[in-house]
Amino acid sequence: MIRGTRRWWPAAWFPVLWAAWALSLPGCGLATPGPAESEFQQTASGLKYRIRRQGTGSVPTLEQFVRIHYRGWLDNGSVFDSTYERGEPAALQLKQAIPGWQEGLLLIREGGAIELEVPPELAYGAEGRPMIPPDSRLHFLVEIVEVVRHR
């Protein structure tokens, strides 16, 4: 437990409270009302997703570069990476992303946001990465800021 000012708070609550606060920030835009799915859907590959905002721009292809904001966390709630914390979106060619992102980001358009629950076989599998243990299920909020037309 982590001691607060007047109460003891379970450490497990901090990622939940932090995520709720972060999603309410004006720049994040994921907490705005709109046609968001309330339940997760599952694809044939095992990827679970919930579209938070569909977007109105173009749908990216695997060959295109995208500028994205994202936050990734483990099952225990610990955040392992976040462009929101860095204050700048990341740019990548979609075909170079993990398979879970390749599949999930094709479900939304530029300006859209999606929540992904990526099983280990669509992420880093038995290898893991720094801050990501082997065979970890990963959770992401991903927002496509821009589909780059020319690179």
C-alpha positions in Angstrom: 0.0 0.0 0.0 1.1 3.5 -0.7 0.4 6.1 1.9 -1.6 9.1 0.8 -2.2 12.3 2.7 -4.8 11.0 5.0 -5.7 7.5 3.7 -3.9 4.3 2.6 -4.5 3.5 -1.0 -3.9 0.2 -2.6 -1.1 0.5 -5.2 -3.2 -1.3 -7.7 -5.6 1.7 -7.9 -3.0 4.2 -9.1 -2.8 3.0 -12.7 -6.6 3.0 -12.9 -6.9 6.5 -11.4 -4.0 7.7 -13.6 -5.6 6.3 -16.8 -9.0 7.9 -15.9 -7.3 11.3 -15.3 -5.1 11.0 -18.5 -8.1 10.1 -20.7 -10.0 13.2 -19.4 -7.2 15.6 -20.6 -8.3 17.9 -23.5 -5.5 16.8 -25.8 -6.2 13.1 -25.5 -9.8 13.3 -26.8 -10.6 9.7 -25.9 -13.1 10.6 -23.2 -15.3 12.6 -25.5 -18.8 11.3 -26.0 -19.6 9.7 -29.4 -20.2 6.4 -31.1 -17.8 4.4 -29.0 -18.2 0.6 -28.5 -18.9 -0.4 -24.9 -17.9 -4.0 -25.2 -14.7 -5.6 -26.6 -15.0 -7.5 -29.9 -12.6 -10.4 -30.8 -11.1 -11.2 -34.2 -10.3 -14.7 -35.4 -6.7 -14.2 -34.5 -7.6 -13.6 -30.8 -7.1 -9.8 -30.9 -9.6 -8.0 -28.6 -10.6 -4.5 -29.5 -13.0 -1.7 -28.7 -13.3 1.2 -31.0 -13.3 4.4 -29.0 -13.6 6.8 -31.9 -13.9 5.7 -35.6 -12.3 8.8 -37.1 -13.2 10.5 -40.4 -10.0 10.3 -42.4 -8.5 7.6 -44.6 -7.9 4.0 -43.4 -4.2 3.3 -43.3 -2.6 0.5 -45.3 0.3 -1.7 -44.1 2.6 0.2 -46.5 1.8 3.6 -45.2 3.4 5.5 -42.3 1.2 6.7 -39.5 1.7 9.2 -36.7 0.1 7.9 -33.6 -0.4 8.6 -29.9 -0.5 5.5 -27.7 -0.3 4.3 -24.2 0.7 0.6 -23.5 0.3 -1.2 -20.2 0.5 -4.7 -18.8 -2.2 -6.8 -17.1 -1.1 -5.5 -13.7 -1.7 -1.9 -14.9 2.0 -0.8 -15.1 2.5 1.5 -18.1 5.5 0.5 -20.2 5.3 3.2 -22.9 3.4 6.3 -23.7 3.7 9.0 -26.3 1.3 11.1 -24.3 3.9 11.2 -21.5 6.6 12.1 -24.0 4.4 14.8 -25.5 4.9 13.9 -29.1 3.3 11.3 -31.4 5.4 8.5 -32.8 5.8 7.8 -36.5 6.1 4.3 -38.0 5.3 2.2 -41.0 2.4 0.1 -40.0 3.9 -3.1 -41.4 6.8 -2.7 -38.9 4.4 -2.7 -35.9 3.5 -5.8 -33.9 0.9 -8.0 -35.6 -1.8 -6.9 -33.1 -1.4 -3.3 -34.1 -1.3 -4.2 -37.8 -4.6 -5.9 -37.5 -6.2 -3.4 -35.0 -5.3 -0.1 -36.7 -6.8 -1.2 -40.0 -10.2 -1.1 -38.1 -10.2 2.7 -37.7 -9.6 5.8 -39.7 -7.3 8.8 -39.4 -8.5 10.7 -36.3 -9.8 7.5 -34.7 -8.9 5.8 -31.5 -9.0 2.1 -30.5 -8.4 0.1 -27.4 -6.5 -3.1 -28.0 -5.9 -6.2 -25.8 -3.1 -8.0 -27.7 -2.4 -11.7 -26.8 1.3 -12.7 -26.6 1.3 -14.4 -30.0 0.3 -11.1 -31.7 2.8 -9.1 -29.6 6.3 -10.1 -28.5 5.6 -13.7 -27.5 8.1 -15.7 -25.5 10.9 -13.2 -26.2 9.4 -10.2 -24.4 11.2 -6.8 -24.5 12.7 -4.5 -21.9 9.8 -3.7 -19.4 7.6 -6.4 -21.1 7.9 -9.9 -19.6 7.8 -12.9 -21.9 4.3 -14.2 -22.9 2.7 -11.0 -21.8 -0.8 -9.9 -22.9 -0.5 -6.2 -23.7 -3.1 -3.4 -23.5 -3.0 -0.3 -25.7 -5.0 2.9 -26.3 -3.9 4.0 -29.8 -5.0 7.1 -31.7 -4.2 7.7 -35.3 -3.2 11.3 -35.5 -2.3 11.2 -39.2 -2.0 8.8 -42.1 1.1 10.1 -43.9 0.5 10.2 -47.6 4.1 10.6 -48.8 7.3 9.7 -47.0 
